Every structure is written in C-alpha cells, then in structure tokens.
Amino acid sequence: MAGVPVGALLGGVRTAKAVDANAQNEPISPLPQPPAADPRKVALGERLFADPRLSHDGSRSCASCHDPHTNGADAGRTDLAPDGTPLAFNTSTVFNSALSFRLGWEGRFRSLEDQAEFSLNATTLMATSVDEVLGRLRADPDTAHQFAEAYGHGPDRSSLLDAIATYERSLITPGSRFDRWLMGDETALSPQEMNGYHLFKSLGCISCHQGVNVGGNLYERHGIFHPLASPKPEILRVPSLRNIATTPPYFHDGSAPTLGDAVRQMGFAQLNQVLSNDQVQDIVAFLGTLTGNYRGRPVTAPTVTSPTVTTPTVTAPAPP
C-alpha cells in the first residue's frame, strides 16, 4: 500500500476528542443536516420533481435524469434530448447541489430556481415553459389544492420554482464515514483510506476539492499539463466529490468509466503525476468514504445504464 504509514499519519493512538480537535483544521468540513423547511413545500417540490407534466410531451420529469432513489443522477455517459440527440454534458447529481456556489458544469446558474426555470425552457431538456406548466397544474384540482396548502394560493411562477428548489435543498446526504471521522470517530476509516486521504492532500487534489462539498466552490481549467476528456469548454466549475463512488461515469463528457480511471487521468492531466496502482487504489478507497445517506439509507449507484454516446478518451500513461 502506497503512502505514509498510517501510524505516522495518526501520530499514534488518539482519543475521539483529539481526532475531533485535529479535524477542525482539515480542509474538508462535514455535511450539515438538511435546512429547516416547511414540509408542505418540500412534499410539493418532491411531487413536482417527479411529475412528467413539467416536460412538453410528458415523456420525462426532473427525476428521469436525477434519480433521488439512487445517486441523484443516472448511470449514463450523457442523457438524451427529447429528439434523441445526446446532451453536451454528463448529468451531475442533484444531491448536495444546493451547497455548490454555482450550478451546472459551466457554473451558469446562481440559484436552484434559475436552474429549474432554465431546465423547463431548454429545448434539450424539458422543452416547455413556466406558463405551459402552470396551465397544466392549475387545471388539476388536487395539485392546485396542494399549492394553496403550501403557499396560500394556486400555482404561479414563484411558488412553482420555489417548491422545486425547496425540495432540492433538502437533498443533503450527511453521515458519510469520512464525516464521521471528521466528527471524532477514529474507527471510521481504514489504514488504506487514511493513506488515500493523505495522498489526496499531499498530491494537490485538495487544492480544488475541499470545503463542505469537497468541490463545487470554484472554477478551474482542465487539461493543465495534458489533455483531459473533451477539450471544450476549457473552464469548468469544479464538481463536488460527495457520493462520487456512486456516480460513474466521470468528467464533463462522461469519458472515464471508473473512478480509478478518473483518478489516474486527473493526476496526469491536472498535476503532471503518473500515479502508481497503489496510489490510485488508496485514493479511490478514500473517495469511497465520501458516500453519505439520504433518508437513512446509503446513496447507491444505479443498476440500469441510460443511453450513452461515445467520444474520444485521453488516458494517462501506465505507471512505472
């Protein structure tokens, strides 16, 4: 196993109190619990998130691409537009998205409400409009009543977007093993996982993937030392690594099929490092500890693969 011996990392036996004190200085913070919210709005937003009436032809819902029962995304390299053409980007998970400073691979959106409205209007996504959706919802007495219960009036633009965003803000996945370690559980990580975290920091991965969302808080150029995935766009919002073990394939074009592939390619392209097999395995082991829980159950990878497309992949050289 590569890396510094775990005894050196831990400095000998530590108490939970000591671990907690050291964790306060770590560059990653534990996920919070979901924010307090009116349960009626959350329930309405959850219903809307799964409602195909939000698409023009009734063929898809938000949950079609962002499945909250699995990883908050899907298993495909890219999803497809209503006309069957592949989308430009791999689908990001909706879990913990509220904790990112911008939304979307290009970081075009500052709020969940803005992103929701864009998704409704985009011809490649829902291909509808707020007005079209509101017409359908107002015509349904049960849905109109649910809006009145939550907002004191029937469906309108503000309440539609707020309900969806309120539900999305509830999609936080606390309780990962790494968060347990940060909060003082010295038994939460194995020696290999601890070595992986040490490598993650010492190699420089932490410079872009840090904070409460282990990313999602800055822009970065990809392919700094060597090409990485599709060359455009050159600047991307750094993705969160929360639940990353459950969301293959990887990169903005979905060109890395496994987490090991992604780690090896990132080390080469972004850090100019040819990682050994042991280093890759240890970092992957650490990344697996970032899987949290939603509604009391671990986030899981989907078992069914969505339609995919093929694009060229740039791979790192084999380790010496």
JOZI-V993169 format. One record per residue. N is the residue number from 1. PSI is psi in whole degrees, -180 to 180 (none if undefined). OMEGA is omega in whole degrees, -180 to 180 (999 if undefined). D_CENTER is the distance of its C-alpha to the mean C-alpha in whole Angstrom. Layout:
n=N psi=PSI omega=OMEGA d_center=D_CENTER
n=N psi=PSI omega=OMEGA d_center=D_CENTER
//
This chain:
n=1 psi=130 omega=-175 d_center=29
n=2 psi=163 omega=172 d_center=28
n=3 psi=179 omega=180 d_center=28
n=4 psi=139 omega=177 d_center=29
n=5 psi=141 omega=-174 d_center=31
n=6 psi=-29 omega=177 d_center=29
n=7 psi=-38 omega=177 d_center=32
n=8 psi=-36 omega=179 d_center=32
n=9 psi=-43 omega=-174 d_center=29
n=10 psi=-16 omega=-180 d_center=30
n=11 psi=36 omega=-178 d_center=33
n=12 psi=-169 omega=-179 d_center=35
n=13 psi=133 omega=179 d_center=34
n=14 psi=151 omega=173 d_center=32
n=15 psi=164 omega=177 d_center=32
n=16 psi=-37 omega=179 d_center=29
n=17 psi=-41 omega=179 d_center=31
n=18 psi=-41 omega=178 d_center=31
n=19 psi=-45 omega=-179 d_center=27
n=20 psi=-40 omega=180 d_center=26
n=21 psi=-42 omega=178 d_center=28
n=22 psi=-38 omega=-178 d_center=27
n=23 psi=-24 omega=179 d_center=23
n=24 psi=-21 omega=-180 d_center=24
n=25 psi=6 omega=-180 d_center=24
n=26 psi=152 omega=-180 d_center=21
n=27 psi=-5 omega=177 d_center=19
n=28 psi=138 omega=-180 d_center=16
n=29 psi=150 omega=178 d_center=16
n=30 psi=149 omega=175 d_center=15
n=31 psi=141 omega=175 d_center=13
n=32 psi=172 omega=170 d_center=15
n=33 psi=159 omega=177 d_center=16
n=34 psi=148 omega=-178 d_center=15
n=35 psi=153 omega=176 d_center=18
n=36 psi=138 omega=-179 d_center=21
n=37 psi=156 omega=176 d_center=22
n=38 psi=117 omega=-178 d_center=24
n=39 psi=-25 omega=178 d_center=24
n=40 psi=-37 omega=178 d_center=25
n=41 psi=-40 omega=178 d_center=23
n=42 psi=-45 omega=-179 d_center=20
n=43 psi=-41 omega=178 d_center=22
n=44 psi=-44 omega=179 d_center=23
n=45 psi=-39 omega=178 d_center=19
n=46 psi=-41 omega=178 d_center=18
n=47 psi=-44 omega=180 d_center=21
n=48 psi=-38 omega=-179 d_center=21
n=49 psi=-31 omega=-179 d_center=17
n=50 psi=10 omega=-173 d_center=19
n=51 psi=114 omega=-180 d_center=22
n=52 psi=-11 omega=176 d_center=23
n=53 psi=-11 omega=177 d_center=25
n=54 psi=-6 omega=174 d_center=23
n=55 psi=153 omega=-174 d_center=23
n=56 psi=-44 omega=-176 d_center=26
n=57 psi=5 omega=179 d_center=28
n=58 psi=19 omega=-175 d_center=26
n=59 psi=-12 omega=-174 d_center=24
n=60 psi=159 omega=173 d_center=21
n=61 psi=177 omega=175 d_center=19
n=62 psi=-39 omega=-177 d_center=15
n=63 psi=-13 omega=178 d_center=14
n=64 psi=-35 omega=179 d_center=16
n=65 psi=-23 omega=-178 d_center=13
n=66 psi=81 omega=-172 d_center=10
n=67 psi=109 omega=-179 d_center=12
n=68 psi=-8 omega=178 d_center=12
n=69 psi=-13 omega=178 d_center=14
n=70 psi=-105 omega=-173 d_center=12
n=71 psi=8 omega=-178 d_center=8
n=72 psi=4 omega=177 d_center=8
n=73 psi=-129 omega=174 d_center=8
n=74 psi=-164 omega=-177 d_center=11
n=75 psi=6 omega=-174 d_center=13
n=76 psi=159 omega=175 d_center=14
n=77 psi=-47 omega=169 d_center=15
n=78 psi=151 omega=171 d_center=15
n=79 psi=175 omega=-178 d_center=16
n=80 psi=146 omega=174 d_center=19
n=81 psi=167 omega=179 d_center=21
n=82 psi=-28 omega=180 d_center=24
n=83 psi=4 omega=176 d_center=26
n=84 psi=-4 omega=179 d_center=25
n=85 psi=147 omega=-179 d_center=24
n=86 psi=144 omega=176 d_center=20
n=87 psi=165 omega=-175 d_center=18
n=88 psi=-29 omega=-172 d_center=17
n=89 psi=152 omega=169 d_center=14
n=90 psi=144 omega=-178 d_center=11
n=91 psi=123 omega=177 d_center=9
n=92 psi=154 omega=177 d_center=5
n=93 psi=145 omega=176 d_center=4
n=94 psi=-16 omega=178 d_center=6
n=95 psi=131 omega=178 d_center=6
n=96 psi=11 omega=-179 d_center=6
n=97 psi=-28 omega=-180 d_center=6
n=98 psi=-17 omega=-178 d_center=10
n=99 psi=-3 omega=177 d_center=10
n=100 psi=148 omega=-176 d_center=9
n=101 psi=-23 omega=173 d_center=13
n=102 psi=165 omega=-176 d_center=12
n=103 psi=148 omega=-178 d_center=10
n=104 psi=154 omega=-179 d_center=10
n=105 psi=-35 omega=179 d_center=11
n=106 psi=0 omega=179 d_center=14
n=107 psi=37 omega=-174 d_center=13
n=108 psi=-17 omega=-171 d_center=16
n=109 psi=136 omega=-179 d_center=15
n=110 psi=-14 omega=-178 d_center=16
n=111 psi=158 omega=176 d_center=16
n=112 psi=-34 omega=178 d_center=14
n=113 psi=-44 omega=178 d_center=18
n=114 psi=-43 omega=-179 d_center=18
n=115 psi=-39 omega=180 d_center=15
n=116 psi=-44 omega=-180 d_center=16
n=117 psi=-40 omega=177 d_center=20
n=118 psi=-44 omega=-178 d_center=19
n=119 psi=-37 omega=177 d_center=17
n=120 psi=-41 omega=-175 d_center=21
n=121 psi=-28 omega=-172 d_center=23
n=122 psi=128 omega=180 d_center=21
n=123 psi=-23 omega=179 d_center=24
n=124 psi=-6 omega=-178 d_center=21
n=125 psi=-95 omega=-178 d_center=19
n=126 psi=-21 omega=173 d_center=21
n=127 psi=37 omega=180 d_center=24
n=128 psi=-151 omega=177 d_center=25
n=129 psi=162 omega=178 d_center=26
n=130 psi=-44 omega=-178 d_center=26
n=131 psi=-42 omega=179 d_center=30
n=132 psi=-44 omega=180 d_center=30
n=133 psi=-44 omega=-179 d_center=27
n=134 psi=-38 omega=178 d_center=29
n=135 psi=-41 omega=179 d_center=32
n=136 psi=-43 omega=-177 d_center=31
n=137 psi=-38 omega=180 d_center=30
n=138 psi=-27 omega=-179 d_center=33
n=139 psi=-8 omega=-179 d_center=35
n=140 psi=108 omega=-177 d_center=33
n=141 psi=-38 omega=-178 d_center=35
n=142 psi=-45 omega=179 d_center=33
n=143 psi=-43 omega=178 d_center=30
n=144 psi=-39 omega=179 d_center=32
n=145 psi=-39 omega=180 d_center=33
n=146 psi=-38 omega=175 d_center=30
n=147 psi=-45 omega=-179 d_center=29
n=148 psi=-38 omega=179 d_center=32
n=149 psi=-39 omega=-176 d_center=32
n=150 psi=-35 omega=-172 d_center=28
n=151 psi=-8 omega=-180 d_center=29
n=152 psi=7 omega=179 d_center=33
n=153 psi=173 omega=-179 d_center=34
n=154 psi=179 omega=-178 d_center=32
n=155 psi=133 omega=169 d_center=29
n=156 psi=177 omega=-175 d_center=29
n=157 psi=-48 omega=-176 d_center=27
n=158 psi=-46 omega=-177 d_center=26
n=159 psi=-34 omega=177 d_center=25
n=160 psi=-52 omega=-177 d_center=23
n=161 psi=-36 omega=180 d_center=21
n=162 psi=-40 omega=-180 d_center=21
n=163 psi=-45 omega=179 d_center=21
n=164 psi=-46 omega=-178 d_center=17
n=165 psi=-38 omega=179 d_center=16
n=166 psi=-42 omega=176 d_center=17
n=167 psi=-45 omega=-179 d_center=16
n=168 psi=-34 omega=177 d_center=12
n=169 psi=-19 omega=178 d_center=13
n=170 psi=-9 omega=-174 d_center=14
n=171 psi=58 omega=178 d_center=11
n=172 psi=142 omega=-175 d_center=10
n=173 psi=75 omega=179 d_center=10
n=174 psi=179 omega=172 d_center=13
n=175 psi=16 omega=176 d_center=16
n=176 psi=161 omega=179 d_center=14
n=177 psi=-34 omega=178 d_center=17
n=178 psi=-39 omega=176 d_center=16
n=179 psi=-36 omega=176 d_center=16
n=180 psi=-39 omega=177 d_center=19
n=181 psi=-44 omega=178 d_center=21
n=182 psi=-33 omega=-176 d_center=20
n=183 psi=9 omega=169 d_center=22
n=184 psi=-1 omega=-180 d_center=25
n=185 psi=98 omega=-176 d_center=25
n=186 psi=-9 omega=179 d_center=26
n=187 psi=0 omega=-172 d_center=26
n=188 psi=-26 omega=-176 d_center=22
n=189 psi=145 omega=176 d_center=22
n=190 psi=165 omega=176 d_center=24
n=191 psi=-41 omega=179 d_center=26
n=192 psi=-43 omega=180 d_center=24
n=193 psi=-38 omega=176 d_center=21
n=194 psi=-42 omega=177 d_center=22
n=195 psi=-38 omega=177 d_center=24
n=196 psi=-42 omega=178 d_center=20
n=197 psi=-41 omega=177 d_center=19
n=198 psi=-46 omega=178 d_center=23
n=199 psi=-42 omega=179 d_center=22
n=200 psi=-39 omega=179 d_center=18
n=201 psi=-47 omega=-173 d_center=20
n=202 psi=-31 omega=179 d_center=24
n=203 psi=-23 omega=178 d_center=23
n=204 psi=2 omega=177 d_center=21
n=205 psi=-34 omega=-176 d_center=17
n=206 psi=-19 omega=-178 d_center=17
n=207 psi=-25 omega=177 d_center=18
n=208 psi=-27 omega=-176 d_center=15
n=209 psi=90 omega=-179 d_center=12
n=210 psi=-175 omega=-180 d_center=14
n=211 psi=-174 omega=-175 d_center=14
n=212 psi=-29 omega=-177 d_center=12
n=213 psi=7 omega=-178 d_center=9
n=214 psi=50 omega=-175 d_center=10
n=215 psi=-169 omega=177 d_center=9
n=216 psi=13 omega=-176 d_center=9
n=217 psi=17 omega=175 d_center=12
n=218 psi=167 omega=173 d_center=15
n=219 psi=155 omega=177 d_center=15
n=220 psi=150 omega=173 d_center=17
n=221 psi=134 omega=177 d_center=19
n=222 psi=154 omega=-176 d_center=18
n=223 psi=42 omega=-176 d_center=21
n=224 psi=-48 omega=-179 d_center=23
n=225 psi=-33 omega=-178 d_center=25
n=226 psi=155 omega=-179 d_center=25
n=227 psi=147 omega=180 d_center=23
n=228 psi=116 omega=177 d_center=20
n=229 psi=-157 omega=180 d_center=19
n=230 psi=136 omega=-172 d_center=20
n=231 psi=-22 omega=-178 d_center=22
n=232 psi=146 omega=-10 d_center=21
n=233 psi=153 omega=-176 d_center=19
n=234 psi=-33 omega=-178 d_center=20
n=235 psi=128 omega=-179 d_center=18
n=236 psi=154 omega=169 d_center=14
n=237 psi=129 omega=179 d_center=12
n=238 psi=126 omega=-178 d_center=11
n=239 psi=155 omega=171 d_center=7
n=240 psi=146 omega=175 d_center=5
n=241 psi=6 omega=175 d_center=6
n=242 psi=132 omega=180 d_center=6
n=243 psi=23 omega=-172 d_center=7
n=244 psi=-30 omega=-179 d_center=7
n=245 psi=-16 omega=-177 d_center=10
n=246 psi=1 omega=-170 d_center=10
n=247 psi=39 omega=174 d_center=8
n=248 psi=157 omega=-4 d_center=11
n=249 psi=177 omega=-169 d_center=12
n=250 psi=166 omega=-177 d_center=11
n=251 psi=167 omega=-175 d_center=12
n=252 psi=-23 omega=178 d_center=12
n=253 psi=5 omega=179 d_center=15
n=254 psi=27 omega=-173 d_center=14
n=255 psi=-11 omega=178 d_center=17
n=256 psi=111 omega=-173 d_center=16
n=257 psi=-27 omega=-178 d_center=16
n=258 psi=163 omega=179 d_center=16
n=259 psi=-35 omega=176 d_center=14
n=260 psi=-42 omega=176 d_center=17
n=261 psi=-45 omega=-178 d_center=18
n=262 psi=-44 omega=-180 d_center=15
n=263 psi=-45 omega=-179 d_center=16
n=264 psi=-44 omega=-179 d_center=20
n=265 psi=-39 omega=178 d_center=19
n=266 psi=-42 omega=179 d_center=17
n=267 psi=-41 omega=-178 d_center=20
n=268 psi=-48 omega=-174 d_center=23
n=269 psi=-41 omega=-173 d_center=21
n=270 psi=-27 omega=-175 d_center=20
n=271 psi=-5 omega=-178 d_center=22
n=272 psi=36 omega=-179 d_center=25
n=273 psi=129 omega=171 d_center=25
n=274 psi=103 omega=-174 d_center=26
n=275 psi=142 omega=175 d_center=25
n=276 psi=165 omega=178 d_center=27
n=277 psi=-40 omega=179 d_center=26
n=278 psi=-42 omega=179 d_center=26
n=279 psi=-44 omega=179 d_center=24
n=280 psi=-46 omega=-179 d_center=21
n=281 psi=-39 omega=-179 d_center=21
n=282 psi=-41 omega=179 d_center=21
n=283 psi=-42 omega=177 d_center=18
n=284 psi=-40 omega=178 d_center=16
n=285 psi=-44 omega=177 d_center=18
n=286 psi=-47 omega=-178 d_center=17
n=287 psi=-30 omega=177 d_center=13
n=288 psi=-21 omega=179 d_center=14
n=289 psi=-3 omega=180 d_center=15
n=290 psi=4 omega=178 d_center=11
n=291 psi=121 omega=-178 d_center=11
n=292 psi=-162 omega=-175 d_center=11
n=293 psi=142 omega=173 d_center=13
n=294 psi=123 omega=-178 d_center=13
n=295 psi=42 omega=173 d_center=17
n=296 psi=3 omega=-179 d_center=18
n=297 psi=144 omega=179 d_center=17
n=298 psi=142 omega=172 d_center=14
n=299 psi=138 omega=-176 d_center=11
n=300 psi=158 omega=176 d_center=13
n=301 psi=146 omega=177 d_center=12
n=302 psi=155 omega=178 d_center=14
n=303 psi=-12 omega=-179 d_center=18
n=304 psi=132 omega=-179 d_center=19
n=305 psi=133 omega=176 d_center=18
n=306 psi=168 omega=176 d_center=17
n=307 psi=139 omega=-177 d_center=20
n=308 psi=166 omega=175 d_center=19
n=309 psi=163 omega=-178 d_center=21
n=310 psi=131 omega=174 d_center=22
n=311 psi=160 omega=-179 d_center=22
n=312 psi=146 omega=178 d_center=24
n=313 psi=134 omega=175 d_center=22
n=314 psi=124 omega=-178 d_center=23
n=315 psi=153 omega=177 d_center=23
n=316 psi=155 omega=177 d_center=24
n=317 psi=156 omega=179 d_center=28
n=318 psi=148 omega=180 d_center=28
n=319 psi=155 omega=179 d_center=29
n=320 psi=none omega=999 d_center=33
//
